Amino acid sequence: MYTARNYIKAESLAQAYELNQRRANAIVGGGCWMRMGERMYDTLIDLSALELDQIQDRGEQAALGAMVTLRQLETNFMLDKCFAGLFRKCTEHIVGVQFRNCATLGGSVWSRFGFSDIVTALLALDCQVELAGAGRMSLEDFVKMPRDRDVLAWVYIKKDGRPVAYETARNSETDLPVLTCALSRHEGTYRAVVGARPGGPRVVEDRGWDRLVEKVLALEYGDNMRGSARYRRHLAGVLLKRCKAELEVTGG
């Protein structure tokens, strides 16, 4: 269990950013991963007073605050309607409802875990993130960056009507995924995302389906305790085809 000497509820993003520049300090979101460690922090920075626990419909885009819980993503009607149930599918196997009531979107996106269901799903959409220091950038660019001391505030998703599907393979219901896969189609171009290879999620695009499948199968897949590279490559082809079948049902 982690411990801390001080606790500050930030009154602004600027204050949270300034406090977070010290390596001994840390942003505390849901605390789900932090509580598994045994680190001593100087100051924990709480963002709960900054109204970042909201999911907002801003017309052409959806705005998701960093303190939105995974359970909010799972149950929000607007997200369900606009993104074909994507957020239900990418959260339903994450541990359990109690965990999803605590774990936050910001923690999932900021951590950039290679096995992240959330990041894999978001990358299939037209997403941007907003950081307190660096400002706005595409999610795809953000996940490639090394971690720094910036503060994630918002995730913006363009509501462009693209059909999108999500599939995952797990050895048991609430285990970490063996492989994650998302697929969307926009203006004639397929966009596939494959995560938990192990390694960070990879984005592949092509207008031709057969070429897209070839590119996905040509990605690097690794071995770990949950599966071999050969098994993951096979799964990638299976999950991609399942996603395509879902797209055809939703008009993709």
C-alpha positions in Angstrom: 0.0 0.0 0.0 1.3 3.5 -0.8 1.7 6.2 1.7 1.9 10.0 1.4 3.0 12.9 3.7 0.6 15.5 2.2 -2.7 15.6 0.3 -3.8 18.6 -1.7 -7.1 19.0 -3.5 -6.1 21.2 -6.5 -8.1 24.4 -7.1 -7.1 24.7 -10.7 -5.3 22.7 -13.5 -2.4 25.2 -13.3 -2.0 24.4 -9.6 -2.1 20.7 -10.3 0.4 21.0 -13.1 2.8 23.0 -10.9 2.6 20.6 -8.0 3.1 17.6 -10.3 6.4 18.9 -11.5 8.1 17.4 -8.4 8.9 13.7 -8.9 8.0 12.9 -5.3 4.4 14.0 -6.0 1.7 12.2 -7.9 -1.8 12.7 -9.3 -4.3 10.4 -7.6 -7.3 9.5 -9.7 -9.1 6.3 -8.7 -6.0 5.0 -7.1 -6.6 1.5 -8.4 -3.1 0.9 -9.6 -1.3 3.1 -7.0 -2.6 1.0 -4.1 -0.9 -2.1 -5.5 2.5 -0.4 -4.9 4.5 0.3 -1.8 5.8 3.8 -2.7 6.1 6.8 -0.3 4.9 10.0 -2.0 5.5 13.5 -0.7 2.2 15.0 -1.9 -0.9 13.4 -3.5 -2.7 15.8 -5.9 -6.5 15.3 -6.1 -8.3 16.6 -9.3 -11.8 15.9 -8.0 -12.7 19.6 -7.5 -12.0 20.6 -11.1 -15.2 19.2 -12.6 -13.3 16.7 -14.7 -15.8 13.9 -13.8 -18.2 14.9 -16.6 -19.1 13.5 -20.0 -20.3 16.3 -22.1 -22.1 16.4 -25.5 -20.5 19.4 -27.3 -22.3 19.0 -30.6 -19.7 17.6 -33.1 -17.6 16.1 -30.3 -17.9 14.3 -27.0 -15.8 15.7 -24.2 -14.7 13.2 -21.5 -13.0 14.5 -18.3 -10.0 12.7 -16.9 -11.9 11.9 -13.7 -14.7 10.1 -15.5 -14.9 6.6 -14.2 -14.9 3.5 -16.4 -18.4 2.8 -15.1 -19.6 6.2 -16.4 -18.1 5.3 -19.8 -19.9 1.9 -19.7 -23.3 3.3 -18.8 -23.5 6.7 -20.5 -26.4 6.9 -23.0 -24.9 9.5 -25.3 -21.7 7.5 -25.7 -23.6 4.3 -26.3 -25.7 5.8 -29.0 -23.0 7.8 -30.8 -20.3 5.0 -30.8 -22.3 1.9 -31.3 -21.9 0.5 -27.8 -18.1 0.7 -28.0 -17.5 1.8 -24.5 -19.7 -1.0 -23.0 -17.7 -3.6 -24.9 -14.3 -2.2 -24.0 -15.1 -1.9 -20.3 -17.3 -4.9 -19.5 -14.4 -7.3 -18.8 -12.3 -4.9 -16.7 -12.2 -6.7 -13.3 -15.7 -5.8 -12.0 -18.2 -3.1 -11.4 -16.6 -2.1 -8.0 -13.3 -1.6 -9.8 -14.9 0.3 -12.7 -16.6 2.6 -10.2 -13.2 3.7 -9.0 -10.8 3.5 -12.0 -10.7 6.6 -14.1 -10.4 7.4 -17.8 -7.4 9.6 -17.1 -5.6 6.9 -15.3 -6.2 4.5 -18.2 -5.2 6.9 -20.9 -2.3 8.5 -19.1 -0.7 5.2 -18.1 -0.6 4.0 -21.8 -0.5 0.4 -20.7 0.0 -1.9 -23.6 -2.9 -4.1 -22.5 -5.3 -1.2 -22.2 -8.8 -1.9 -23.5 -9.7 1.8 -23.3 -6.7 3.1 -25.3 -7.2 0.4 -28.0 -10.9 1.4 -28.4 -10.2 5.1 -28.4 -7.5 4.9 -31.1 -10.1 3.5 -33.5 -11.9 6.9 -33.3 -10.9 10.5 -34.1 -9.6 11.4 -30.6 -7.6 14.3 -29.1 -6.3 14.8 -25.6 -5.9 18.0 -23.7 -3.0 18.4 -21.4 -2.5 21.2 -18.8 0.9 22.1 -20.2 1.2 20.8 -23.8 -2.4 21.6 -24.8 -4.2 19.6 -27.4 -2.8 16.8 -29.6 -4.0 13.6 -31.2 -4.3 10.5 -29.0 -2.2 8.6 -31.5 0.7 11.1 -31.0 0.2 11.1 -27.2 0.5 7.4 -26.7 3.9 7.5 -28.6 5.3 10.1 -26.2 7.4 9.2 -23.2 5.7 9.9 -19.8 6.4 13.3 -18.4 5.0 15.5 -15.6 2.1 17.0 -17.5 -1.5 16.6 -16.4 -4.2 15.0 -18.6 -7.5 17.0 -18.4 -9.8 16.0 -21.2 -10.3 13.5 -24.0 -12.2 14.7 -27.1 -13.9 12.3 -29.5 -15.2 13.5 -32.8 -18.7 12.3 -33.5 -18.3 11.6 -37.2 -20.7 8.7 -37.4 -18.1 6.1 -38.2 -19.1 2.5 -37.4 -16.7 0.9 -34.9 -16.3 -2.5 -33.3 -14.3 -3.9 -30.4 -13.2 -7.5 -29.6 -10.9 -8.9 -27.0 -9.6 -12.4 -26.0 -9.0 -13.3 -22.4 -8.0 -16.5 -20.7 -10.5 -15.8 -18.0 -13.4 -13.3 -17.6 -11.6 -10.6 -15.6 -8.0 -11.3 -16.5 -5.8 -8.9 -18.5 -6.4 -9.4 -22.2 -4.3 -11.7 -24.3 -5.1 -9.4 -27.3 -7.3 -6.4 -27.9 -8.7 -5.4 -31.3 -10.8 -2.4 -32.5 -11.9 -1.6 -36.1 -13.6 1.4 -37.6 -14.3 2.6 -41.2 -14.4 6.2 -42.2 -14.7 7.7 -45.7 -13.7 4.4 -47.2 -10.7 3.7 -45.1 -10.4 0.9 -42.5 -8.6 1.7 -39.2 -7.5 -1.3 -37.1 -6.0 -1.1 -33.7 -4.3 -4.1 -32.0 -3.1 -4.0 -28.4 -1.7 -6.3 -25.7 0.6 -7.8 -28.3 2.5 -7.4 -25.7 3.5 -3.8 -26.2 1.6 -0.6 -27.0 -1.4 -0.6 -29.3 -0.6 -0.3 -33.0 -2.7 1.5 -35.6 -3.0 0.2 -39.1 -5.0 1.8 -41.9 -5.9 0.8 -45.5 -8.7 1.2 -47.9 -8.5 -2.4 -48.9 -9.6 -5.1 -46.5 -7.2 -7.8 -47.7 -4.3 -5.4 -47.5 -5.4 -4.3 -44.0 -5.4 -7.9 -42.8 -1.9 -8.5 -44.2 -0.6 -5.5 -42.4 -2.2 -6.5 -39.1 -0.8 -10.1 -39.3 2.7 -8.6 -40.1 2.8 -6.7 -36.8 5.2 -7.9 -34.2 3.6 -10.2 -31.6 5.3 -11.3 -28.4 5.3 -14.1 -25.9 4.4 -13.9 -22.2 2.6 -15.9 -19.6 -0.8 -15.3 -21.2 0.1 -16.5 -24.7 2.6 -17.0 -27.4 3.4 -14.7 -30.4 2.0 -17.3 -32.7 -1.2 -17.6 -30.8 -1.6 -13.8 -30.7 -1.1 -13.5 -34.5 -3.8 -16.1 -35.0 -6.1 -14.3 -32.6 -5.5 -11.0 -34.4 -6.9 -12.4 -37.6 -9.9 -13.9 -35.8 -10.8 -10.8 -33.8 -10.3 -8.6 -36.9 -12.8 -10.7 -38.8 -15.3 -10.5 -36.0 -15.0 -6.8 -35.9 -15.6 -6.6 -39.6 -18.8 -8.7 -39.2 -20.0 -6.2 -36.6 -19.3 -3.3 -38.9 -21.4 -4.8 -41.6 -24.3 -5.1 -39.2 -24.0 -1.4 -38.3 -23.5 -0.2 -41.8 -19.7 -0.1 -42.1 
